[in-house]
């Protein structure tokens, strides 16, 4: 077996699937709460986010680079103290990468707390990146008044369609890809940068389904894939849902695949992270309608006195 060596700071390297044996154990040891900090999420979004990685001592470092050349650091993954490393990263972004407003983005509450007493940092919440955390049992049972509408949607779906749930296998992948392509044509993904990035992430997840060790589920109506979803453990108590797609013409399909996947694949896991809303009003309304137990906060970190991103240079 070919050994893969660690790239060392500041020699950031593009993420590749063969890096997962190096990165996954370190992410797992950290027991992350934020959806970004899973190898699958980092890998399938590596192209839209321009992600690269390296190690600095015992810490994993990730960097994103936008098409416009904006470079941002992501939270260092590893044990405390991380304050000197965050300072070093932000200074490196300014001095070596030419970033006039150096930023560390999507920092979790753990890191924000570590940095809170340091006078040189300005820490601000990034609401559009907050993850939605739910009780798995709530989304399986859909019990009580809080889930009245969702339960009605699911019951209407059950009455309208004779469906079957099945664990996803490689045999389902072509049909899942076809469904995602049809969804993209309808939503005109090629005209929307955000949707184009999401389509790339879906394509990568399906292409590398087996290599990434993902768990998936499909809803079949008359033998045809009407919805599919992909997820994995984020930490010991939380499953994260990376992808969920359904035929938009089948009312209730999204509610059904959400409920069926958790019931069949993850009933023993207490919580489910359904990622962020990116500030989209419709998506925010949909995620709130499932009654999250809490929002997983994320923060932007910058050096005080530096220009704000997007501000005057």
Beta strands, then each sheet from edge to edge (+ up, - down):
strand 1: 13-14
strand 2: 52-56
strand 3: 59-65
strand 4: 71-74
strand 5: 104-108
strand 6: 121-125
strand 7: 131-135
strand 8: 163-167
strand 9: 215-221
strand 10: 224-235
strand 11: 238-246
strand 12: 271-273
strand 13: 294-296
strand 14: 298-303
sheet 1: 1+ 2- 3+ 4- 5- 14+ 6-
sheet 2: 8+ 9- 10+ 11- 12- 7+ 13-
end
